[in-house]
């Protein structure tokens, strides 16, 4: 018995896919992913129309998707993140149907409760057997955790595993079980694993970013939260990684052992595990190849699903147990609302991912960002798009000082007592505008090109065409 089919075309035919249906993809190969483009090319050749893509993220490598949007093969997109290649096309009002943005926790929640239905899921698997037991830990395209693909596998009507490393049955160290899989297809390559990593997953050497990171680590140190059992998430950006390095030094110096570190895992977070700062890494996505190797070899490095990571409707999730999280921002306004969906001109170039999930769940959510980008101020009166509401953002750390949300006066007092430069966010805004000038921003007023859903499924904002 085998579920192995001779071609992707045959698998699509067997799946019963029809015009107007929804197909899904995961993004664990990030900018090295070949699967989404491969499948869309096959569907275009077969004459499909009006499909909706539900992808956990859409990266720059998925630029060929624009051609399928133009020809009507794909007419709908649901995602948690969108890079600028597809984002610019969407932002210019070229799609009839608005993009639906979710969070990394909201997506599996909506799939599980039926409000986001998937007809056929395509799961790129670096290793699989002929029945569909598959994993991302092994193979030439190893990407590590497959955490974002579990909901797709469990709830889609049909599941097609696409692999470039077919292994003998049964694959013993599987992530996704054969019980969810309908068909298996072997191809030459599902992606380039070096594309998992990018320039953003390297430690910064920029002195401004290093100063910001030092401030942020000290905010955590003096918050009252840094003690045995501490739970932490940091991002994969250069400044965020520098915060992790600073926190490591503090924890080792003070003999503090945390419980878990989570999120997109990098070699720097592997260091935190291996040096004893944390008991466990909880891994929904690997951001570099060292993290992949650690997940394969270290029993305290654990693969988790996106639901376990951040679903607001799960009986419990890791995001809700965080003590502190380090996050970035494209814009932040004086009410501490954060935009990570668009640039300052309103073009889509990102998405919430786990941003608003972890900000809501953590006891202390810290935004780290320089005061200007491309000579434009970070702080504004009102962000172009609310990705994360200010009620869940606690601290903004910049090179010119630390702004604490006024809802936390006790934290301001703590930080001032140890000599940290706490300033009002309005003062930071005025200071940067004296340097860069006050931008003349006109909010886009055209048609709605995207709806931004909060983690509970409600519409928190809309994005209009530029």
Steps between C-alpha positions, in 0.01 A plus 500: 500500500626847413368853463786589266384646167717545190452876461367816658245519218364159592478597867305815416263299281449238771437770764184621325616862495257728314487863392421735789644275770762583765849349506758545775876513553740538789811718495769308688740520204444878500691660210626158394152361436427348157168333583253788470639608163519140377139427590366828358681438171345154480152631578535771234603238245194294594272800445380568853336836579389708798697311763570640845842446656517466877871516583652545842736752336585626151865589446704678233571168330129479424510795258381270214163494677435847353472348152230261622313788663505687170361206302232409754638162600509640853249767606518481879779500761489427871832525683681611816782682323563632150832615357528807283513318162137389525415775749564780254269342241225466761557851638448656159142371496544229240294233677122500508483312830676642807783298650418354841783538752500283811746442780706187552263404780183617328559293187493154663215613723289598199593180314401290800169677563401481134494872418800447268439186295775331297404270213849375410815549706842472335766417760862531400680231701879465500452129576199270464420132459257365241204532742563864594672479837721805459745730673707811444795377706656272237597520135689728264232770541472468879327804647436381856161547659183464291292672766289715267395203284329290767162676488499473120572126518241433768209703361533523120265282296794358306872506583781460249853458634772609257850376584846480349619229739286186492594270788414138585170439676448561784686825555561474873568860595201658328341833584174472305336157501382301200149495648446853363660449157321398178777504239879519479698640207877482459669788313860594428508787750256674732733786577837638590561469876751785503200721421368435849751749631526862390701810587251573779605188692850625572617693801515873434826695514328835472589708809152654520333159490744370761418791731127428457562133575694586815215719624245228425696231687521734801125568483444125538765474771335766714136420418464260791426213259851364447524211745505120493221371275518804269333443158624703204464561128719711280481563127752414231599858413851623572404722795277231650785250484724750674242523780519122535879520527477771766238305692720190486783687671267629773344158564838329521636770729200481733460122482144517362357195321193565287227252414459536123602715209285489190396639164703484183815331625851608396851391589503777760204350684666159471792659687259600779393137533846349482654735755225423752304825492182311408371149564325467164461650154144486366534518123226585251750608232876481446663815364844360423675170439656480846150502646406217262794293622415567864138394453621177341748414777396661830207346689445827688439679169134421429287542187161659571196576287379851420200434726727407790706807422234769499138397433259718701239222497725216613446389859845645565789624289863599544447865404274551799770381739773738384667734746664717235508532123720713274326633188568742216296773332470684171306776677374565851262778599465700819233255622757217460312340207752318278505453123694207352283455188593801284784741442462871566340551157238233559647223284457149642837350594440284807234372734428424860630145509518438874539871584155571641466146643807532718443866587158403634628197689824629652521680832753737341498581129794710383530670161860561391555737208714795389326838497538539124496271197588636158501844668133463600394510867399177670244671727189652350164636613321202349653195334398417143374163619441367850662157510531482878283716728675735739317351796726193466828689445692588816832658404666666201881496505691737271851641490373828649316348794239259631128581483278307739129470432326725760289204610816373679613778739667249733725378220602858418596550864706179508695597190561859613631376834780307329593795279349392170399786264120487525330768292147580387414365154380847393843640589666232286270589213587870527872426529514290185288750303751773586764288331312353204214745462131426530389280210205610291301178511176450316329177593388291199126551442435262210331161506575246771773266376545305823319427824714454809352253744598502865580167666136455605379533139366855530602764244749728673575716193488518123767588244404716202661520160792733447 
